[in-house]
Amino acid sequence: MRGMFQRETWQHDPALYAPARYRKACSYDAFIPEPIAAFADPLSTETAAAVSDAETAIHALNARARPALAPLARLLLRTESIASSKVEGMQMDGRDLARAEARVETGGKTGPDAREILSNIDAMELAVDAASSSRDVTVDVVTSIHRALMSGAPNAKIAGVVRAEQNWIGGNDYNPCGSAFVPPPPDHVHPLLADLCFSVTEESLPPLVQAALVHAQFETIHPFVDGNGRTGRALIHVVLRRRGLTPAYVPPISVVLAANKSRYIAGLTRFRDGDVDGWITQFAAAATQAAGLAQAYLGAVEDLQATWREQLRNSLDPRADAAAWRLIDVLPAHPVITLAVAVAATQRTKAVVNQALGQLERAGVLIRMSQGERNRAWEADGLLDLLADLEAGVPPHAARRGRETSRHRST
């Protein structure tokens, strides 16, 4: 076991409501994990091989990076953020979310679920940026990620605030007695967080091993009242970016974790129980699968862009320096795009971009979402279908075959 249990007594606060049976004092065991900054346990041959395979797959994914494919980096980061929200049960159709994002970009309003998921995208971007720009990863960096994550949540008042109370997982809403897991008591949280932050900056372990340990330890500490899972998964990419494993593309590991949530939770439990090799092997396998999935979708999106370019060429064949070509380059980062976003992404004038949007609409590359002239937004044809499959963890060719089979049966 990587830690110890500490017996605690829960006293009901009479100022808070609870049914009669939960008002009695009761005992529970809080888990206090060992620090991880000095972790040096040897890995089994099987685990070391799994880690090597994962790091090779992530290197191969990033070897495809070049400036022209920069918008695909945001696409993968966006997918990872959405999948991380799905692990927490926050489900929203990808097309509806993209449209909600466009409404926000034009000053409109959207629902609380969309706001919270969009905040998770911002938090993931902040995490990756912080990884490359901060010399050290401090508790303040971690709380800033959590603050960005929770800014759109109904309980936004807890954003960026390290807990000063006991939390727990499972059981009832009134006390931790009988819950599935009780993280360390509040007085242990800050020292454990400081140890974790130091371990993020260490370079004595393979990057993937380091990321697996940091994530599992963060989930064990559970330093916030809410939003721990999404913050902890963002820290995976902080480690991988700092160690140079993901300079351009993040593997959407949360897509794989979300596909089998019970196995993911069992892996974290295995880590606390002392089977560190088992957890690292599981994590490495998820990273390998995610990198392969990302590779397949990068190819599928590039194929889709080639189709768009052919549609534009057949419709209009504009000059080589026309803004419409540049818009096709940036569309993967913005599956639903507005005039303001298109101007910012292409660095062209509003008049020129407005004309290019019309050209792509006539070519069938963009589909206008509303007929009014105010707050216009366009959907990139076919892209959201691809993203929905990626978020579901379905290989693109299998997804395409499934749709073709469905169409065949309906004819």
C-alpha positions in Angstrom: 0.0 0.0 0.0 1.4 3.4 -1.0 0.3 5.2 2.2 -1.7 4.6 5.4 -5.2 4.9 6.7 -5.9 7.3 9.5 -9.0 6.7 11.7 -11.1 9.9 12.0 -14.4 10.8 13.7 -17.1 12.7 11.9 -19.1 15.1 14.0 -22.3 16.4 12.4 -22.6 20.2 12.1 -26.0 21.1 13.5 -26.1 24.2 11.3 -26.3 21.9 8.2 -29.3 19.8 7.3 -29.0 16.1 7.3 -31.6 13.3 7.8 -31.7 11.9 11.3 -29.7 8.8 10.6 -26.7 10.9 9.4 -26.6 13.3 12.4 -24.8 10.8 14.7 -21.0 10.8 15.1 -19.3 8.1 13.1 -15.8 6.9 12.3 -14.1 6.6 8.9 -10.6 5.9 7.5 -8.9 8.7 5.5 -6.1 7.7 3.3 -2.7 9.5 3.5 -0.5 8.7 0.5 3.2 8.5 0.6 5.0 11.4 -1.1 6.1 10.7 -4.7 8.9 13.2 -5.3 11.5 10.6 -4.3 9.8 7.7 -6.2 12.5 5.3 -7.5 10.9 1.9 -7.5 12.1 -0.3 -10.4 9.6 -1.1 -13.1 8.9 -4.7 -14.2 10.0 -5.7 -17.7 6.4 -5.7 -18.9 5.8 -2.2 -17.5 9.0 -0.8 -19.0 8.0 -2.2 -22.4 4.6 -0.7 -22.2 6.1 2.7 -21.3 8.5 2.5 -24.2 5.7 1.6 -26.6 3.7 4.6 -25.5 6.5 7.1 -25.7 7.4 5.8 -29.1 3.8 6.2 -30.3 3.6 9.8 -28.9 7.0 10.7 -30.5 5.6 9.4 -33.8 2.5 11.5 -33.4 4.5 14.6 -32.8 6.9 13.9 -35.6 4.1 14.8 -38.0 4.0 18.4 -36.7 4.7 21.3 -38.9 3.5 24.9 -39.0 0.8 24.2 -41.6 -0.8 21.6 -39.2 -0.9 23.8 -36.2 -4.7 24.0 -36.2 -4.8 20.2 -35.7 -3.0 20.7 -32.4 -5.9 22.7 -31.1 -8.3 20.2 -32.4 -6.6 17.4 -30.4 -6.4 19.6 -27.3 -10.1 20.5 -27.6 -11.0 16.8 -28.0 -8.9 15.9 -24.9 -10.7 18.6 -22.9 -14.2 17.5 -23.9 -13.4 13.8 -23.2 -12.0 14.8 -19.7 -15.4 16.4 -19.0 -17.2 13.2 -20.2 -15.3 11.2 -17.6 -17.1 13.3 -15.0 -20.5 12.6 -16.6 -20.8 15.9 -18.3 -22.3 14.8 -21.6 -23.0 17.1 -24.5 -23.3 16.6 -28.2 -20.2 17.8 -30.0 -22.2 19.7 -32.6 -24.3 21.5 -29.9 -21.1 22.3 -28.0 -19.4 23.8 -31.1 -22.5 25.9 -31.7 -22.5 27.1 -28.1 -18.8 28.0 -28.4 -19.7 30.1 -31.5 -22.5 31.9 -29.5 -20.1 32.8 -26.7 -17.5 34.1 -29.3 -20.2 36.5 -30.7 -21.2 37.7 -27.2 -24.2 35.4 -26.9 -25.3 33.2 -24.0 -25.3 29.5 -23.5 -26.4 27.0 -20.9 -24.5 26.0 -17.7 -23.3 22.6 -19.0 -21.8 24.1 -22.1 -20.2 26.9 -20.1 -18.5 24.4 -17.8 -17.2 22.2 -20.6 -15.9 25.3 -22.5 -14.2 26.3 -19.3 -12.5 22.9 -19.3 -11.1 23.6 -22.7 -9.7 26.9 -21.5 -8.2 25.2 -18.4 -6.5 22.6 -20.6 -5.0 25.3 -22.8 -3.8 27.1 -19.7 -2.2 24.0 -18.4 -0.3 23.3 -21.5 0.8 27.0 -21.8 1.8 27.1 -18.2 3.9 24.0 -18.8 6.0 25.6 -21.4 6.3 29.1 -19.9 6.6 28.5 -16.1 10.1 27.7 -14.7 8.5 25.9 -11.8 5.1 24.3 -11.3 3.8 25.7 -7.9 0.6 25.2 -6.0 -0.4 28.6 -7.5 0.0 27.2 -11.0 -2.2 24.2 -10.0 -4.9 26.4 -8.5 -4.9 28.7 -11.5 -5.7 25.7 -13.7 -8.5 24.7 -11.4 -9.7 28.4 -11.3 -10.0 28.4 -15.2 -11.7 25.0 -15.1 -14.3 25.9 -12.6 -15.0 29.5 -13.7 -18.1 28.4 -15.7 -19.4 26.0 -13.1 -22.5 26.5 -10.9 -20.2 26.3 -7.8 -17.6 28.7 -9.3 -17.0 30.2 -5.8 -14.7 27.2 -5.1 -12.6 27.8 -8.2 -8.9 27.8 -7.3 -9.5 27.2 -3.6 -7.6 24.3 -1.9 -10.1 22.6 0.4 -10.1 23.2 4.1 -12.6 20.5 4.8 -12.9 16.7 4.4 -14.2 15.4 1.1 -15.0 11.9 0.0 -16.0 9.8 -3.0 -19.2 7.7 -3.0 -21.4 6.9 0.0 -23.9 9.6 1.0 -24.0 13.4 0.8 -23.8 14.1 4.5 -20.8 12.3 5.9 -17.8 10.2 4.7 -18.7 7.2 6.8 -19.3 4.2 4.5 -17.9 6.0 1.4 -15.8 4.3 -1.3 -12.7 6.4 -0.7 -11.8 9.2 1.7 -8.8 11.4 0.7 -6.3 12.8 3.2 -7.6 15.1 6.0 -7.3 18.9 5.2 -4.1 19.4 7.3 -2.2 17.0 5.0 -3.3 18.5 1.7 -0.9 21.4 1.4 2.3 19.4 2.2 1.2 16.7 -0.3 0.4 19.3 -3.0 3.9 20.8 -2.5 5.5 17.4 -2.9 3.4 16.8 -6.0 4.4 20.1 -7.6 8.1 19.4 -7.0 7.6 15.9 -8.6 6.2 17.6 -11.7 9.5 19.5 -12.2 11.7 16.4 -11.7 13.3 14.6 -14.6 14.6 11.4 -13.1 11.8 9.2 -14.4 10.7 8.5 -17.9 8.1 11.2 -18.9 5.2 8.8 -19.1 5.9 7.2 -15.8 6.1 10.7 -14.2 2.8 11.7 -15.8 1.1 8.5 -14.5 2.4 9.0 -11.0 1.5 12.7 -10.8 -2.0 12.0 -12.1 -2.7 9.1 -9.7 -1.2 11.0 -6.7 -3.3 14.1 -7.5 -6.5 12.1 -7.7 -5.5 10.5 -4.3 -5.0 13.9 -2.7 -8.2 15.2 -4.1 -7.2 18.8 -3.1 -10.4 20.6 -4.3 -14.0 20.2 -3.3 -14.9 19.6 -7.0 -13.1 19.5 -10.3 -10.3 17.2 -9.2 -10.5 14.7 -12.1 -10.4 17.3 -14.8 -7.5 19.2 -13.1 -5.6 16.0 -12.6 -5.9 15.0 -16.3 -4.7 18.5 -17.3 -1.6 17.8 -15.2 -0.8 14.8 -17.3 -0.2 17.1 -20.3 1.7 19.6 -18.1 4.2 16.8 -17.4 4.4 15.5 -21.0 4.8 19.0 -22.4 7.5 20.0 -19.9 9.4 16.8 -20.6 9.4 17.5 -24.4 7.3 14.5 -25.3 4.4 16.5 -26.7 5.8 19.7 -28.2 2.9 20.0 -30.7 0.2 17.3 -30.3 -1.4 16.0 -27.1 -2.6 12.4 -27.3 -6.3 12.4 -26.2 -5.7 10.1 -23.3 -9.1 11.1 -21.7 -10.9 9.7 -24.8 -9.6 6.2 -23.9 -10.1 6.7 -20.1 -13.7 7.8 -20.7 -14.5 4.8 -22.8 -14.0 2.5 -19.7 -14.5 4.7 -16.6 -14.8 1.7 -14.2 -11.4 0.3 -15.4 -9.9 3.8 -15.0 -11.1 4.1 -11.4 -9.9 0.5 -10.7 -6.5 1.5 -11.9 -6.3 4.5 -9.6 -7.4 2.2 -6.7 -4.7 -0.3 -7.8 -2.1 2.5 -7.5 -3.2 3.3 -3.9 -3.1 -0.3 -3.0 0.5 -0.5 -4.0 0.3 -2.0 -7.5 2.1 0.9 -9.1 3.3 -1.3 -12.0 -0.2 -2.3 -12.8 -1.4 1.3 -12.9 1.6 2.5 -15.0 1.1 -0.3 -17.5 -2.6 0.6 -17.8 -1.9 4.2 -18.2 0.8 3.5 -20.8 -1.6 1.3 -22.8 -4.2 4.1 -22.8 -1.5 6.6 -24.0 -0.5 4.3 -26.8 -4.1 3.8 -28.0 -4.7 7.6 -27.8 -1.6 8.4 -29.9 -2.7 5.9 -32.5 -6.2 7.3 -32.6 -4.9 10.8 -33.0 -2.6 9.7 -35.8 -5.6 8.2 -37.7 -7.7 11.4 -37.2 -5.0 13.7 -38.2 -4.9 11.8 -41.5 -8.7 11.9 -41.8 -8.9 15.6 -41.2 -6.1 16.3 -43.7 -8.1 14.2 -46.3 -11.2 16.3 -45.5 -9.2 19.5 -46.0 -8.0 18.2 -49.4 -11.7 17.6 -50.3 -12.6 21.2 -49.3 -9.7 22.5 -51.4 -11.0 20.6 -54.4 -14.6 21.9 -53.8 -13.2 25.4 -53.7 -11.1 24.9 -56.8 -14.1 23.5 -58.7 -16.4 26.3 -57.6 -14.2 29.3 -57.9 -10.5 28.5 -58.2 -9.4 31.7 -56.4 -5.8 33.1 -56.5 -3.2 31.2 -54.6 -3.0 34.0 -51.9 -6.8 34.2 -51.4 -8.1 34.3 -47.9 -10.4 31.3 -48.6 -7.4 29.0 -48.9 -6.1 30.3 -45.5 -9.5 29.7 -44.0 -9.4 26.0 -45.0 -6.0 25.8 -43.3 -7.4 27.0 -39.9 -10.9 25.4 -40.0 -9.8 22.2 -38.0 -9.2 24.4 -35.0 -12.7 26.0 -35.3 -15.4 23.4 -36.4 -17.9 26.2 -36.1 -16.5 29.6 -37.1 -17.6 33.2 -36.9 -16.4 36.2 -38.7 -14.6 37.6 -35.7 -12.8 34.2 -35.1 -12.0 33.9 -38.8 -10.4 37.4 -38.8 -8.3 36.5 -35.8 -7.2 33.1 -37.1 -6.3 34.3 -40.6 -4.9 37.7 -39.7 -6.7 39.2 -42.8 -9.1 42.2 -42.9 -12.7 41.9 -42.0 -13.8 42.7 -45.5 -11.5 40.1 -47.1 -12.5 37.4 -44.6 -16.2 38.1 -45.1 -15.7 37.6 -48.8 -13.8 34.4 -48.2 -16.5 33.0 -45.9 -19.1 33.6 -48.7 -16.8 31.8 -51.2 -16.5 28.8 -49.0 -20.2 28.8 -48.3 -20.9 28.7 -52.1 -18.4 25.9 -52.5 -20.2 23.8 -49.9 -17.2 23.8 -47.5 -19.1 25.9 -45.0 -22.7 25.6 -44.0 -24.3 28.7 -42.6 -26.1 28.0 -39.3 -28.5 31.0 -39.4 -29.9 33.2 -42.2 -29.6 36.5 -40.4 -26.7 38.9 -41.0 -26.0 39.4 -37.3 -23.9 37.0 -35.3 -23.4 34.7 -38.3 -21.7 31.4 -37.8 -20.7 28.6 -40.2 -20.2 24.9 -39.7 -17.3 23.2 -41.5 -18.9 20.4 -43.6 -18.0 16.9 -42.3 -15.7 18.0 -39.6 -18.1 17.6 -36.6 -18.9 14.1 -37.8 -15.2 13.3 -37.6 -14.9 14.9 -34.2 -17.9 13.0 -32.8 -16.2 9.7 -33.8 -12.9 10.8 -32.3 -14.5 11.8 -29.0 -16.2 8.4 -29.0 -12.8 6.7 -29.5 -13.9 5.1 -32.8 -11.3 4.7 -35.5 -12.2 6.9 -38.6 -12.3 4.1 -41.1 -14.5 2.0 -38.8 -16.8 5.0 -38.3 -17.0 5.5 -42.0 -17.9 1.9 -42.7 -20.5 2.0 -40.0 -22.2 5.0 -41.6 -22.0 3.5 -45.1 -23.6 0.2 -43.8 -26.3 2.2 -42.1 -27.0 4.1 -45.4 -27.0 0.9 -47.4 -29.6 -0.7 -45.0 -31.8 2.3 -45.3 -31.9 2.2 -49.2 
